């Protein structure tokens, strides 16, 4: 297939940022509140299909368990999945940057990352075949989650089938909604695979919980996450602020790694893809926009526990009244 698959356009807000913190986006979705019960995502494998990764970055070197190159970068060497653009490294840091006393911390800082490079060149372009092959490879490796901060304008049946195959194997597929939005909720902008019903489609908001003016709107949006001026890892041991639904997506991928561990402890068994999706949606809260913009709302990982804490005293009062 033709090379008409590209990175969703994103914005570089600030390069070479000095940081030593839990980023605001990680705190905004309440990830640290559930780290203890979720084991910080330990044991969960997330495949990142993107521009590769700087596997030597201090915040990522302990998280990357392997990778594969599906592009023609480095003469198509499958064992070289270096990131020459920075996008994939930034996504990886938001998902799982380690707690190491410096740099940034990811949403699931003990999750494992499988780096699948399917976009390359100078601008992050690729063929649909590269994306499809990467999805199929992730399925063969039996990963828990596939994270794709990318998109294309065409609904390709083979791409859709690859996504369906992943979901049928109980693999959660998380995709960026796209950055072609015009700020209006009644217009529809579609990007694929983000607009397939089977994926978890992620839109972007800023740290004031305002919808990003670039985020796509359509009836397939599932939820939103921070995607404006997000600080994360960048090649050559750097840190950078980027904006886009590409930056919102890894917040949700990391959140699902935490929820998978929490839910399987709670239920005492592995959950299906549909059940894990339900656990995610249970932990969302509206930020006041139409469904076409925010879907079910902002992911808020500690929400269910807080509701339980509020309701428990009320239940005790009701019981005492009855007795």
ChimeraX commands (.cxc) that place a marker at each C-alpha (Angstrom):
marker #1 position 0.00,0.00,0.00 radius 0.5
marker #1 position 1.10,3.60,-0.60 radius 0.5
marker #1 position 3.06,5.64,1.93 radius 0.5
marker #1 position 0.17,7.94,2.79 radius 0.5
marker #1 position 0.10,7.14,6.50 radius 0.5
marker #1 position 1.65,9.89,8.60 radius 0.5
marker #1 position 2.01,11.06,12.14 radius 0.5
marker #1 position -0.99,13.05,13.24 radius 0.5
marker #1 position 0.28,16.65,13.16 radius 0.5
marker #1 position 1.42,17.75,16.59 radius 0.5
marker #1 position 2.99,20.86,18.08 radius 0.5
marker #1 position 6.39,21.22,19.72 radius 0.5
marker #1 position 5.81,23.74,22.51 radius 0.5
marker #1 position 9.18,23.80,24.24 radius 0.5
marker #1 position 12.39,21.86,23.75 radius 0.5
marker #1 position 15.06,20.92,26.28 radius 0.5
marker #1 position 12.91,21.41,29.36 radius 0.5
marker #1 position 14.59,20.94,32.75 radius 0.5
marker #1 position 12.43,18.65,34.88 radius 0.5
marker #1 position 12.45,16.44,37.93 radius 0.5
marker #1 position 8.82,15.74,38.59 radius 0.5
marker #1 position 5.67,13.75,38.16 radius 0.5
marker #1 position 4.20,15.56,35.13 radius 0.5
marker #1 position 0.95,17.46,35.56 radius 0.5
marker #1 position -0.90,15.15,33.17 radius 0.5
marker #1 position 0.05,12.06,35.18 radius 0.5
marker #1 position -1.25,13.72,38.33 radius 0.5
marker #1 position -4.36,15.05,36.58 radius 0.5
marker #1 position -5.59,11.54,35.77 radius 0.5
marker #1 position -4.83,10.53,39.39 radius 0.5
marker #1 position -2.30,7.84,38.49 radius 0.5
marker #1 position -0.17,8.23,41.67 radius 0.5
marker #1 position -3.30,7.68,43.77 radius 0.5
marker #1 position -3.58,4.10,42.50 radius 0.5
marker #1 position 0.09,3.15,42.12 radius 0.5
marker #1 position 0.16,1.05,45.27 radius 0.5
marker #1 position -2.87,-1.09,44.42 radius 0.5
marker #1 position -1.90,-1.37,40.76 radius 0.5
marker #1 position 1.77,-2.24,41.35 radius 0.5
marker #1 position 2.55,0.68,39.03 radius 0.5
marker #1 position 1.63,-1.46,36.02 radius 0.5
marker #1 position 4.19,-4.18,36.75 radius 0.5
marker #1 position 3.82,-7.21,34.49 radius 0.5
marker #1 position 1.78,-5.40,31.82 radius 0.5
marker #1 position 3.26,-5.22,28.31 radius 0.5
marker #1 position 2.33,-2.25,26.12 radius 0.5
marker #1 position 3.22,-2.20,22.44 radius 0.5
marker #1 position 3.88,1.33,21.18 radius 0.5
marker #1 position 3.42,1.60,17.42 radius 0.5
marker #1 position 5.13,4.87,16.51 radius 0.5
marker #1 position 8.45,6.35,15.33 radius 0.5
marker #1 position 10.61,4.11,17.49 radius 0.5
marker #1 position 12.22,5.01,20.81 radius 0.5
marker #1 position 15.48,6.14,22.35 radius 0.5
marker #1 position 15.94,2.98,24.39 radius 0.5
marker #1 position 19.02,4.45,26.11 radius 0.5
marker #1 position 17.15,7.36,27.66 radius 0.5
marker #1 position 17.69,7.14,31.45 radius 0.5
marker #1 position 13.95,7.23,32.12 radius 0.5
marker #1 position 13.19,4.47,29.59 radius 0.5
marker #1 position 16.15,2.09,29.54 radius 0.5
marker #1 position 14.63,-0.15,32.22 radius 0.5
marker #1 position 11.18,-0.16,30.63 radius 0.5
marker #1 position 11.94,-1.20,27.05 radius 0.5
marker #1 position 11.96,-4.99,26.75 radius 0.5
marker #1 position 12.48,-5.14,22.99 radius 0.5
marker #1 position 11.33,-3.85,19.66 radius 0.5
marker #1 position 11.19,-4.21,15.92 radius 0.5
marker #1 position 11.53,-1.93,12.92 radius 0.5
marker #1 position 8.89,-2.22,10.19 radius 0.5
marker #1 position 10.05,0.84,8.21 radius 0.5
marker #1 position 12.81,1.32,5.65 radius 0.5
marker #1 position 14.89,3.40,8.06 radius 0.5
marker #1 position 18.36,1.92,8.67 radius 0.5
marker #1 position 17.97,-0.05,5.44 radius 0.5
marker #1 position 15.02,-1.87,6.92 radius 0.5
marker #1 position 17.07,-3.57,9.64 radius 0.5
marker #1 position 14.35,-5.09,11.86 radius 0.5
marker #1 position 16.53,-4.87,14.95 radius 0.5
marker #1 position 17.11,-1.11,14.75 radius 0.5
marker #1 position 14.15,0.85,16.09 radius 0.5
marker #1 position 15.85,4.13,16.98 radius 0.5
marker #1 position 13.67,7.25,17.07 radius 0.5
marker #1 position 14.95,9.98,14.73 radius 0.5
marker #1 position 11.92,12.22,15.22 radius 0.5
marker #1 position 11.20,12.16,18.95 radius 0.5
marker #1 position 7.48,11.46,18.86 radius 0.5
marker #1 position 7.68,7.80,19.89 radius 0.5
marker #1 position 10.14,8.53,22.70 radius 0.5
marker #1 position 7.78,11.21,24.05 radius 0.5
marker #1 position 4.83,8.80,23.98 radius 0.5
marker #1 position 6.88,6.10,25.72 radius 0.5
marker #1 position 7.79,8.43,28.58 radius 0.5
marker #1 position 4.20,9.40,29.26 radius 0.5
marker #1 position 3.22,5.75,29.44 radius 0.5
marker #1 position 6.01,4.33,31.56 radius 0.5
marker #1 position 8.98,6.56,32.41 radius 0.5
marker #1 position 10.64,5.03,35.47 radius 0.5
marker #1 position 10.75,6.42,38.99 radius 0.5
marker #1 position 14.49,7.02,39.28 radius 0.5
marker #1 position 14.90,10.29,41.15 radius 0.5
marker #1 position 15.29,12.47,38.07 radius 0.5
marker #1 position 13.53,13.40,34.84 radius 0.5
marker #1 position 9.84,12.54,34.56 radius 0.5
marker #1 position 7.59,9.71,35.73 radius 0.5
marker #1 position 5.09,7.91,33.52 radius 0.5
marker #1 position 1.53,6.86,34.26 radius 0.5
marker #1 position 2.54,3.22,34.74 radius 0.5
marker #1 position 6.22,3.47,35.75 radius 0.5
marker #1 position 6.81,-0.28,36.07 radius 0.5
marker #1 position 5.03,-1.41,32.90 radius 0.5
marker #1 position 7.06,-2.99,30.08 radius 0.5
marker #1 position 7.31,-1.44,26.61 radius 0.5
marker #1 position 7.59,-3.24,23.28 radius 0.5
marker #1 position 8.69,-0.65,20.70 radius 0.5
marker #1 position 7.30,-1.25,17.21 radius 0.5
marker #1 position 8.61,1.30,14.74 radius 0.5
marker #1 position 6.09,1.72,11.92 radius 0.5
marker #1 position 6.67,5.37,11.01 radius 0.5
marker #1 position 9.99,6.73,9.83 radius 0.5
marker #1 position 11.74,9.12,7.50 radius 0.5
marker #1 position 12.14,12.80,8.23 radius 0.5
marker #1 position 8.48,13.52,8.99 radius 0.5
marker #1 position 7.11,10.26,10.42 radius 0.5
marker #1 position 5.50,8.78,7.33 radius 0.5
marker #1 position 4.80,5.17,6.54 radius 0.5
marker #1 position 2.73,2.70,4.63 radius 0.5
marker #1 position -0.46,1.09,5.86 radius 0.5
marker #1 position 1.34,-2.24,5.50 radius 0.5
marker #1 position 3.88,-1.18,8.11 radius 0.5
marker #1 position 1.14,-0.30,10.59 radius 0.5
marker #1 position -0.79,-3.51,9.88 radius 0.5
marker #1 position 2.35,-5.64,10.21 radius 0.5
marker #1 position 3.18,-3.97,13.52 radius 0.5
marker #1 position -0.32,-4.63,14.89 radius 0.5
marker #1 position -0.13,-8.27,13.82 radius 0.5
marker #1 position 3.31,-8.60,15.41 radius 0.5
marker #1 position 1.97,-7.21,18.69 radius 0.5
marker #1 position -0.88,-9.73,18.58 radius 0.5
marker #1 position 1.57,-12.57,17.97 radius 0.5
marker #1 position 3.58,-11.40,20.98 radius 0.5
marker #1 position 0.41,-11.48,23.09 radius 0.5
marker #1 position 0.84,-7.94,24.47 radius 0.5
marker #1 position -1.75,-6.52,26.85 radius 0.5
marker #1 position -2.23,-3.11,25.23 radius 0.5
marker #1 position -1.46,-1.51,21.87 radius 0.5
marker #1 position -0.93,2.26,21.86 radius 0.5
marker #1 position -1.09,4.15,18.54 radius 0.5
marker #1 position -0.61,7.92,18.45 radius 0.5
marker #1 position -0.97,8.04,14.68 radius 0.5
marker #1 position -3.62,8.19,12.01 radius 0.5
marker #1 position -4.49,8.32,8.35 radius 0.5
marker #1 position -7.35,9.70,6.26 radius 0.5
marker #1 position -8.50,6.41,4.76 radius 0.5
marker #1 position -10.58,3.54,6.13 radius 0.5
marker #1 position -8.53,0.56,4.96 radius 0.5
marker #1 position -10.27,-2.83,5.41 radius 0.5
marker #1 position -6.99,-4.64,6.16 radius 0.5
marker #1 position -6.16,-2.10,8.87 radius 0.5
marker #1 position -9.60,-2.49,10.40 radius 0.5
marker #1 position -9.30,-6.27,10.36 radius 0.5
marker #1 position -5.93,-6.12,12.12 radius 0.5
marker #1 position -7.52,-4.03,14.89 radius 0.5
marker #1 position -10.45,-6.46,15.14 radius 0.5
marker #1 position -8.04,-9.39,15.42 radius 0.5
marker #1 position -6.24,-7.68,18.30 radius 0.5
marker #1 position -9.43,-6.92,20.19 radius 0.5
marker #1 position -10.69,-10.48,19.68 radius 0.5
marker #1 position -7.51,-11.62,21.47 radius 0.5
marker #1 position -8.51,-9.36,24.41 radius 0.5
marker #1 position -5.83,-6.79,23.58 radius 0.5
marker #1 position -6.86,-3.22,24.36 radius 0.5
marker #1 position -6.19,-0.92,21.38 radius 0.5
marker #1 position -5.83,2.78,22.23 radius 0.5
marker #1 position -5.67,5.37,19.43 radius 0.5
marker #1 position -5.40,9.12,19.03 radius 0.5
marker #1 position -8.62,10.73,17.81 radius 0.5
marker #1 position -6.72,13.11,15.53 radius 0.5
marker #1 position -5.77,16.78,15.38 radius 0.5
marker #1 position -7.90,18.00,12.49 radius 0.5
marker #1 position -10.57,19.50,14.74 radius 0.5
marker #1 position -12.05,22.96,14.20 radius 0.5
marker #1 position -13.22,23.58,17.77 radius 0.5
marker #1 position -16.86,22.87,16.93 radius 0.5
marker #1 position -18.68,19.86,18.37 radius 0.5
marker #1 position -21.21,19.52,15.55 radius 0.5
marker #1 position -18.66,18.91,12.79 radius 0.5
marker #1 position -17.07,15.49,12.30 radius 0.5
marker #1 position -13.40,14.83,11.62 radius 0.5
marker #1 position -12.33,11.22,11.19 radius 0.5
marker #1 position -8.88,9.64,11.41 radius 0.5
marker #1 position -8.12,5.92,11.20 radius 0.5
marker #1 position -7.65,3.69,13.12 radius 0.5
marker #1 position -8.87,6.15,15.77 radius 0.5
marker #1 position -12.41,6.21,14.37 radius 0.5
marker #1 position -12.96,2.46,14.40 radius 0.5
marker #1 position -15.55,1.42,16.94 radius 0.5
marker #1 position -13.30,-1.34,18.27 radius 0.5
marker #1 position -10.54,1.01,19.45 radius 0.5
marker #1 position -10.49,3.34,22.45 radius 0.5
marker #1 position -10.40,6.75,20.80 radius 0.5
marker #1 position -8.77,9.52,22.84 radius 0.5
marker #1 position -9.35,13.26,22.50 radius 0.5
marker #1 position -7.32,16.02,24.16 radius 0.5
marker #1 position -7.95,18.64,26.83 radius 0.5
marker #1 position -5.61,21.11,28.51 radius 0.5
marker #1 position -4.69,21.33,32.19 radius 0.5
marker #1 position -7.64,23.68,32.80 radius 0.5
marker #1 position -9.96,20.93,31.51 radius 0.5
marker #1 position -10.74,22.91,28.37 radius 0.5
marker #1 position -11.10,21.04,25.11 radius 0.5
marker #1 position -8.07,21.47,22.86 radius 0.5
marker #1 position -9.07,23.41,19.76 radius 0.5
marker #1 position -7.33,20.86,17.52 radius 0.5
marker #1 position -8.97,17.69,18.88 radius 0.5
marker #1 position -11.23,15.80,16.45 radius 0.5
marker #1 position -14.93,15.60,17.19 radius 0.5
marker #1 position -17.08,12.64,16.17 radius 0.5
marker #1 position -19.36,10.00,17.65 radius 0.5
marker #1 position -16.51,7.51,18.17 radius 0.5
marker #1 position -14.64,9.52,20.83 radius 0.5
marker #1 position -14.47,7.42,24.00 radius 0.5
marker #1 position -12.79,9.77,26.47 radius 0.5
marker #1 position -10.27,12.58,26.85 radius 0.5
marker #1 position -6.91,13.04,28.57 radius 0.5
marker #1 position -4.28,15.78,28.90 radius 0.5
marker #1 position -2.82,16.63,25.50 radius 0.5
marker #1 position -1.60,20.24,25.67 radius 0.5
marker #1 position 1.98,21.15,26.65 radius 0.5
marker #1 position 2.70,17.66,27.93 radius 0.5
marker #1 position 6.24,17.18,29.26 radius 0.5
marker #1 position 7.92,13.87,28.51 radius 0.5
marker #1 position 11.09,12.13,27.39 radius 0.5
marker #1 position 12.88,13.02,24.16 radius 0.5
marker #1 position 15.88,11.50,22.35 radius 0.5
marker #1 position 19.42,12.14,23.60 radius 0.5
marker #1 position 18.43,12.29,27.26 radius 0.5
marker #1 position 16.23,15.33,26.80 radius 0.5
marker #1 position 12.72,16.38,27.80 radius 0.5
marker #1 position 10.25,18.32,25.67 radius 0.5
marker #1 position 6.72,19.73,25.75 radius 0.5
marker #1 position 4.45,18.55,22.93 radius 0.5
marker #1 position 0.74,19.04,22.21 radius 0.5
marker #1 position -1.71,16.81,20.35 radius 0.5
marker #1 position -4.09,13.90,20.77 radius 0.5
marker #1 position -0.87,11.90,20.34 radius 0.5
marker #1 position 0.06,13.12,23.82 radius 0.5
marker #1 position -3.37,12.35,25.31 radius 0.5
marker #1 position -3.36,8.75,24.05 radius 0.5
marker #1 position -0.43,7.44,26.15 radius 0.5
marker #1 position -2.09,8.75,29.32 radius 0.5
marker #1 position -4.94,6.33,28.63 radius 0.5
marker #1 position -2.65,3.47,27.59 radius 0.5
marker #1 position -0.78,3.81,30.87 radius 0.5
marker #1 position -4.04,4.12,32.81 radius 0.5
marker #1 position -5.24,0.83,31.37 radius 0.5
marker #1 position -2.03,-0.89,32.51 radius 0.5
marker #1 position -2.83,0.21,36.07 radius 0.5
marker #1 position -6.50,-0.74,35.78 radius 0.5
marker #1 position -5.67,-4.18,34.41 radius 0.5
marker #1 position -3.73,-5.01,37.57 radius 0.5
marker #1 position -6.33,-3.44,39.86 radius 0.5
marker #1 position -9.27,-5.19,38.20 radius 0.5
marker #1 position -7.69,-8.62,38.04 radius 0.5
marker #1 position -6.97,-8.46,41.78 radius 0.5
marker #1 position -10.53,-7.32,42.46 radius 0.5
marker #1 position -12.22,-9.97,40.32 radius 0.5
marker #1 position -9.71,-12.75,40.88 radius 0.5
marker #1 position -9.41,-13.55,37.18 radius 0.5
marker #1 position -8.27,-12.02,33.89 radius 0.5
marker #1 position -10.84,-9.65,32.43 radius 0.5
marker #1 position -11.92,-9.50,28.80 radius 0.5
marker #1 position -11.21,-6.47,26.64 radius 0.5
marker #1 position -14.84,-5.38,27.00 radius 0.5
marker #1 position -14.73,-5.74,30.78 radius 0.5
marker #1 position -11.54,-3.71,31.04 radius 0.5
marker #1 position -13.06,-1.04,28.82 radius 0.5
marker #1 position -16.02,-0.89,31.21 radius 0.5
marker #1 position -13.64,-0.48,34.16 radius 0.5
marker #1 position -11.98,2.44,32.35 radius 0.5
marker #1 position -15.27,4.19,31.52 radius 0.5
marker #1 position -16.38,3.71,35.11 radius 0.5
marker #1 position -13.47,5.97,36.00 radius 0.5
marker #1 position -14.30,8.96,33.83 radius 0.5
marker #1 position -15.92,12.26,34.69 radius 0.5
marker #1 position -17.53,14.77,32.34 radius 0.5
marker #1 position -15.71,18.06,31.80 radius 0.5
marker #1 position -18.78,19.72,30.37 radius 0.5
marker #1 position -18.53,19.18,26.61 radius 0.5
marker #1 position -20.81,17.32,24.18 radius 0.5
marker #1 position -20.18,13.60,23.70 radius 0.5
marker #1 position -18.70,14.27,20.27 radius 0.5
marker #1 position -15.87,16.19,21.97 radius 0.5
marker #1 position -15.31,14.42,25.29 radius 0.5
marker #1 position -16.95,11.00,24.89 radius 0.5
marker #1 position -17.41,9.76,28.44 radius 0.5
marker #1 position -15.15,12.47,29.87 radius 0.5
marker #1 position -11.73,12.74,31.51 radius 0.5
marker #1 position -10.09,9.60,32.84 radius 0.5
marker #1 position -9.92,9.85,36.65 radius 0.5
marker #1 position -8.35,6.70,38.04 radius 0.5
marker #1 position -9.21,7.21,41.72 radius 0.5
marker #1 position -12.82,8.18,41.02 radius 0.5
marker #1 position -14.40,4.80,41.78 radius 0.5
marker #1 position -12.57,4.55,45.13 radius 0.5
marker #1 position -13.60,8.06,46.10 radius 0.5
marker #1 position -17.25,7.38,45.27 radius 0.5
marker #1 position -17.12,4.20,47.36 radius 0.5
marker #1 position -15.62,6.17,50.24 radius 0.5
marker #1 position -18.44,8.70,50.07 radius 0.5
marker #1 position -21.20,6.13,49.77 radius 0.5
marker #1 position -20.00,3.74,52.49 radius 0.5
marker #1 position -20.92,5.99,55.47 radius 0.5
marker #1 position -24.31,6.66,53.89 radius 0.5
marker #1 position -24.97,2.92,53.57 radius 0.5
marker #1 position -24.07,2.43,57.24 radius 0.5
marker #1 position -26.49,5.20,58.24 radius 0.5
marker #1 position -29.26,3.60,56.23 radius 0.5
marker #1 position -28.61,0.18,57.75 radius 0.5
marker #1 position -28.59,1.61,61.29 radius 0.5
marker #1 position -31.86,3.38,60.62 radius 0.5
marker #1 position -33.49,0.16,59.47 radius 0.5
marker #1 position -32.29,-1.76,62.52 radius 0.5
marker link #1:1,2 radius 0.2
marker link #1:2,3 radius 0.2
marker link #1:3,4 radius 0.2
marker link #1:4,5 radius 0.2
marker link #1:5,6 radius 0.2
marker link #1:6,7 radius 0.2
marker link #1:7,8 radius 0.2
marker link #1:8,9 radius 0.2
marker link #1:9,10 radius 0.2
marker link #1:10,11 radius 0.2
marker link #1:11,12 radius 0.2
marker link #1:12,13 radius 0.2
marker link #1:13,14 radius 0.2
marker link #1:14,15 radius 0.2
marker link #1:15,16 radius 0.2
marker link #1:16,17 radius 0.2
marker link #1:17,18 radius 0.2
marker link #1:18,19 radius 0.2
marker link #1:19,20 radius 0.2
marker link #1:20,21 radius 0.2
marker link #1:21,22 radius 0.2
marker link #1:22,23 radius 0.2
marker link #1:23,24 radius 0.2
marker link #1:24,25 radius 0.2
marker link #1:25,26 radius 0.2
marker link #1:26,27 radius 0.2
marker link #1:27,28 radius 0.2
marker link #1:28,29 radius 0.2
marker link #1:29,30 radius 0.2
marker link #1:30,31 radius 0.2
marker link #1:31,32 radius 0.2
marker link #1:32,33 radius 0.2
marker link #1:33,34 radius 0.2
marker link #1:34,35 radius 0.2
marker link #1:35,36 radius 0.2
marker link #1:36,37 radius 0.2
marker link #1:37,38 radius 0.2
marker link #1:38,39 radius 0.2
marker link #1:39,40 radius 0.2
marker link #1:40,41 radius 0.2
marker link #1:41,42 radius 0.2
marker link #1:42,43 radius 0.2
marker link #1:43,44 radius 0.2
marker link #1:44,45 radius 0.2
marker link #1:45,46 radius 0.2
marker link #1:46,47 radius 0.2
marker link #1:47,48 radius 0.2
marker link #1:48,49 radius 0.2
marker link #1:49,50 radius 0.2
marker link #1:50,51 radius 0.2
marker link #1:51,52 radius 0.2
marker link #1:52,53 radius 0.2
marker link #1:53,54 radius 0.2
marker link #1:54,55 radius 0.2
marker link #1:55,56 radius 0.2
marker link #1:56,57 radius 0.2
marker link #1:57,58 radius 0.2
marker link #1:58,59 radius 0.2
marker link #1:59,60 radius 0.2
marker link #1:60,61 radius 0.2
marker link #1:61,62 radius 0.2
marker link #1:62,63 radius 0.2
marker link #1:63,64 radius 0.2
marker link #1:64,65 radius 0.2
marker link #1:65,66 radius 0.2
marker link #1:66,67 radius 0.2
marker link #1:67,68 radius 0.2
marker link #1:68,69 radius 0.2
marker link #1:69,70 radius 0.2
marker link #1:70,71 radius 0.2
marker link #1:71,72 radius 0.2
marker link #1:72,73 radius 0.2
marker link #1:73,74 radius 0.2
marker link #1:74,75 radius 0.2
marker link #1:75,76 radius 0.2
marker link #1:76,77 radius 0.2
marker link #1:77,78 radius 0.2
marker link #1:78,79 radius 0.2
marker link #1:79,80 radius 0.2
marker link #1:80,81 radius 0.2
marker link #1:81,82 radius 0.2
marker link #1:82,83 radius 0.2
marker link #1:83,84 radius 0.2
marker link #1:84,85 radius 0.2
marker link #1:85,86 radius 0.2
marker link #1:86,87 radius 0.2
marker link #1:87,88 radius 0.2
marker link #1:88,89 radius 0.2
marker link #1:89,90 radius 0.2
marker link #1:90,91 radius 0.2
marker link #1:91,92 radius 0.2
marker link #1:92,93 radius 0.2
marker link #1:93,94 radius 0.2
marker link #1:94,95 radius 0.2
marker link #1:95,96 radius 0.2
marker link #1:96,97 radius 0.2
marker link #1:97,98 radius 0.2
marker link #1:98,99 radius 0.2
marker link #1:99,100 radius 0.2
marker link #1:100,101 radius 0.2
marker link #1:101,102 radius 0.2
marker link #1:102,103 radius 0.2
marker link #1:103,104 radius 0.2
marker link #1:104,105 radius 0.2
marker link #1:105,106 radius 0.2
marker link #1:106,107 radius 0.2
marker link #1:107,108 radius 0.2
marker link #1:108,109 radius 0.2
marker link #1:109,110 radius 0.2
marker link #1:110,111 radius 0.2
marker link #1:111,112 radius 0.2
marker link #1:112,113 radius 0.2
marker link #1:113,114 radius 0.2
marker link #1:114,115 radius 0.2
marker link #1:115,116 radius 0.2
marker link #1:116,117 radius 0.2
marker link #1:117,118 radius 0.2
marker link #1:118,119 radius 0.2
marker link #1:119,120 radius 0.2
marker link #1:120,121 radius 0.2
marker link #1:121,122 radius 0.2
marker link #1:122,123 radius 0.2
marker link #1:123,124 radius 0.2
marker link #1:124,125 radius 0.2
marker link #1:125,126 radius 0.2
marker link #1:126,127 radius 0.2
marker link #1:127,128 radius 0.2
marker link #1:128,129 radius 0.2
marker link #1:129,130 radius 0.2
marker link #1:130,131 radius 0.2
marker link #1:131,132 radius 0.2
marker link #1:132,133 radius 0.2
marker link #1:133,134 radius 0.2
marker link #1:134,135 radius 0.2
marker link #1:135,136 radius 0.2
marker link #1:136,137 radius 0.2
marker link #1:137,138 radius 0.2
marker link #1:138,139 radius 0.2
marker link #1:139,140 radius 0.2
marker link #1:140,141 radius 0.2
marker link #1:141,142 radius 0.2
marker link #1:142,143 radius 0.2
marker link #1:143,144 radius 0.2
marker link #1:144,145 radius 0.2
marker link #1:145,146 radius 0.2
marker link #1:146,147 radius 0.2
marker link #1:147,148 radius 0.2
marker link #1:148,149 radius 0.2
marker link #1:149,150 radius 0.2
marker link #1:150,151 radius 0.2
marker link #1:151,152 radius 0.2
marker link #1:152,153 radius 0.2
marker link #1:153,154 radius 0.2
marker link #1:154,155 radius 0.2
marker link #1:155,156 radius 0.2
marker link #1:156,157 radius 0.2
marker link #1:157,158 radius 0.2
marker link #1:158,159 radius 0.2
marker link #1:159,160 radius 0.2
marker link #1:160,161 radius 0.2
marker link #1:161,162 radius 0.2
marker link #1:162,163 radius 0.2
marker link #1:163,164 radius 0.2
marker link #1:164,165 radius 0.2
marker link #1:165,166 radius 0.2
marker link #1:166,167 radius 0.2
marker link #1:167,168 radius 0.2
marker link #1:168,169 radius 0.2
marker link #1:169,170 radius 0.2
marker link #1:170,171 radius 0.2
marker link #1:171,172 radius 0.2
marker link #1:172,173 radius 0.2
marker link #1:173,174 radius 0.2
marker link #1:174,175 radius 0.2
marker link #1:175,176 radius 0.2
marker link #1:176,177 radius 0.2
marker link #1:177,178 radius 0.2
marker link #1:178,179 radius 0.2
marker link #1:179,180 radius 0.2
marker link #1:180,181 radius 0.2
marker link #1:181,182 radius 0.2
marker link #1:182,183 radius 0.2
marker link #1:183,184 radius 0.2
marker link #1:184,185 radius 0.2
marker link #1:185,186 radius 0.2
marker link #1:186,187 radius 0.2
marker link #1:187,188 radius 0.2
marker link #1:188,189 radius 0.2
marker link #1:189,190 radius 0.2
marker link #1:190,191 radius 0.2
marker link #1:191,192 radius 0.2
marker link #1:192,193 radius 0.2
marker link #1:193,194 radius 0.2
marker link #1:194,195 radius 0.2
marker link #1:195,196 radius 0.2
marker link #1:196,197 radius 0.2
marker link #1:197,198 radius 0.2
marker link #1:198,199 radius 0.2
marker link #1:199,200 radius 0.2
marker link #1:200,201 radius 0.2
marker link #1:201,202 radius 0.2
marker link #1:202,203 radius 0.2
marker link #1:203,204 radius 0.2
marker link #1:204,205 radius 0.2
marker link #1:205,206 radius 0.2
marker link #1:206,207 radius 0.2
marker link #1:207,208 radius 0.2
marker link #1:208,209 radius 0.2
marker link #1:209,210 radius 0.2
marker link #1:210,211 radius 0.2
marker link #1:211,212 radius 0.2
marker link #1:212,213 radius 0.2
marker link #1:213,214 radius 0.2
marker link #1:214,215 radius 0.2
marker link #1:215,216 radius 0.2
marker link #1:216,217 radius 0.2
marker link #1:217,218 radius 0.2
marker link #1:218,219 radius 0.2
marker link #1:219,220 radius 0.2
marker link #1:220,221 radius 0.2
marker link #1:221,222 radius 0.2
marker link #1:222,223 radius 0.2
marker link #1:223,224 radius 0.2
marker link #1:224,225 radius 0.2
marker link #1:225,226 radius 0.2
marker link #1:226,227 radius 0.2
marker link #1:227,228 radius 0.2
marker link #1:228,229 radius 0.2
marker link #1:229,230 radius 0.2
marker link #1:230,231 radius 0.2
marker link #1:231,232 radius 0.2
marker link #1:232,233 radius 0.2
marker link #1:233,234 radius 0.2
marker link #1:234,235 radius 0.2
marker link #1:235,236 radius 0.2
marker link #1:236,237 radius 0.2
marker link #1:237,238 radius 0.2
marker link #1:238,239 radius 0.2
marker link #1:239,240 radius 0.2
marker link #1:240,241 radius 0.2
marker link #1:241,242 radius 0.2
marker link #1:242,243 radius 0.2
marker link #1:243,244 radius 0.2
marker link #1:244,245 radius 0.2
marker link #1:245,246 radius 0.2
marker link #1:246,247 radius 0.2
marker link #1:247,248 radius 0.2
marker link #1:248,249 radius 0.2
marker link #1:249,250 radius 0.2
marker link #1:250,251 radius 0.2
marker link #1:251,252 radius 0.2
marker link #1:252,253 radius 0.2
marker link #1:253,254 radius 0.2
marker link #1:254,255 radius 0.2
marker link #1:255,256 radius 0.2
marker link #1:256,257 radius 0.2
marker link #1:257,258 radius 0.2
marker link #1:258,259 radius 0.2
marker link #1:259,260 radius 0.2
marker link #1:260,261 radius 0.2
marker link #1:261,262 radius 0.2
marker link #1:262,263 radius 0.2
marker link #1:263,264 radius 0.2
marker link #1:264,265 radius 0.2
marker link #1:265,266 radius 0.2
marker link #1:266,267 radius 0.2
marker link #1:267,268 radius 0.2
marker link #1:268,269 radius 0.2
marker link #1:269,270 radius 0.2
marker link #1:270,271 radius 0.2
marker link #1:271,272 radius 0.2
marker link #1:272,273 radius 0.2
marker link #1:273,274 radius 0.2
marker link #1:274,275 radius 0.2
marker link #1:275,276 radius 0.2
marker link #1:276,277 radius 0.2
marker link #1:277,278 radius 0.2
marker link #1:278,279 radius 0.2
marker link #1:279,280 radius 0.2
marker link #1:280,281 radius 0.2
marker link #1:281,282 radius 0.2
marker link #1:282,283 radius 0.2
marker link #1:283,284 radius 0.2
marker link #1:284,285 radius 0.2
marker link #1:285,286 radius 0.2
marker link #1:286,287 radius 0.2
marker link #1:287,288 radius 0.2
marker link #1:288,289 radius 0.2
marker link #1:289,290 radius 0.2
marker link #1:290,291 radius 0.2
marker link #1:291,292 radius 0.2
marker link #1:292,293 radius 0.2
marker link #1:293,294 radius 0.2
marker link #1:294,295 radius 0.2
marker link #1:295,296 radius 0.2
marker link #1:296,297 radius 0.2
marker link #1:297,298 radius 0.2
marker link #1:298,299 radius 0.2
marker link #1:299,300 radius 0.2
marker link #1:300,301 radius 0.2
marker link #1:301,302 radius 0.2
marker link #1:302,303 radius 0.2
marker link #1:303,304 radius 0.2
marker link #1:304,305 radius 0.2
marker link #1:305,306 radius 0.2
marker link #1:306,307 radius 0.2
marker link #1:307,308 radius 0.2
marker link #1:308,309 radius 0.2
marker link #1:309,310 radius 0.2
marker link #1:310,311 radius 0.2
marker link #1:311,312 radius 0.2
marker link #1:312,313 radius 0.2
marker link #1:313,314 radius 0.2
marker link #1:314,315 radius 0.2
marker link #1:315,316 radius 0.2
marker link #1:316,317 radius 0.2
marker link #1:317,318 radius 0.2
marker link #1:318,319 radius 0.2
marker link #1:319,320 radius 0.2
marker link #1:320,321 radius 0.2
marker link #1:321,322 radius 0.2
marker link #1:322,323 radius 0.2
view
